[in-house]
Amino acid sequence: METALHEQLSTVREQYERDGYVIVRNAIDLGLVEEGRRHIDWLLERNPGTRPEQLHHWLMTDDPFWVCLVSDDRLLDIAEKFVGPNIALFASHYIAKRPYDGQAVLWHQDGSYWPLEPMDVVTLWLALDDSMPENGCMRVIPGTQEMTLQEMKPRTDVDNVLSSGMDVSTVDESKVVDVILKAGDVSIHHPNIVHGSNANTSPRWRRGLTIRYIPTSTRIITDRQWPSAFLLRGREVPGVNDYLPWPKYDAGRHMPFHGCEAWGHTV
């Protein structure tokens, strides 16, 4: 599988530059996919009252499995094609849509929400279930990565994950493409591309993990320690960001996962 993955990586940048998104098939194995699904269940048990679309990056500061997942070499090899060899994590967010109940994500541009300077960042969207129109797959408008970032407006008239979205008069829905993925696939998208997803009205889950990778030259603009700032590969740029230590596995606090007993990385 890893040979096939690297063959795909030889051409991803060309489509990304043209369309603002690209798909990599079979990026991770199904064993790790299953651990990701189990992790969502584990997080929901420990955060009662939290909707499964709202498992955000501030939950991962002391979560070895989450850091292990986003630092998987296969995912970092993909990210390196877009941000270079010195890779940090900005944020990661499970957006898990329950059967019949999963919320929509209104049209938006990611970069409009993010405190990054410069906006040099790439998102990997890792499918933990097959993702298709029936269960609310991501939808993109190719080419809109050329748009400047727009202001996102509060939206409470419809149930939605972000409680906001962009002016729909700027969105040409005749050009929409459904991003159809199998579990283990990854889609990669630009911070400016216009995208969203419909509600899940099907009997199947649609679980996915967003991972926002930045080069270590990109600054996270914050006056406190950012809860998901981890150096994942390569070297930091002195004075740009303060990175967290990788959390060590503790059987009393953390979800067990493959290799957890040996987990104890420092970067």
Secondary structure, 3 states (H helix, E strand, C coil): CHHHHHHHHCCHHHHHHHHCEEEECCCCCHHHHHHHHHHHHHHHHHCCCCCHHHECHHHCCCCHHHHHHHCCHHHHHHHHHHHCCCEEEEEEEEEEECCCCECEEEEECHHHHCCEECCCCEEEEEECCCECHHHCCEEECCCHHHCCCCCCEECCCCCECCCEECCHHHCCHHHCEECCECCCCEEEECCCCCEEECCECCCCCEEEEEEEEEECCCEECCCCCCCCCEEEECCCCCCCCCCCCCCCCCCCCCCCCCCHHHCCCCC
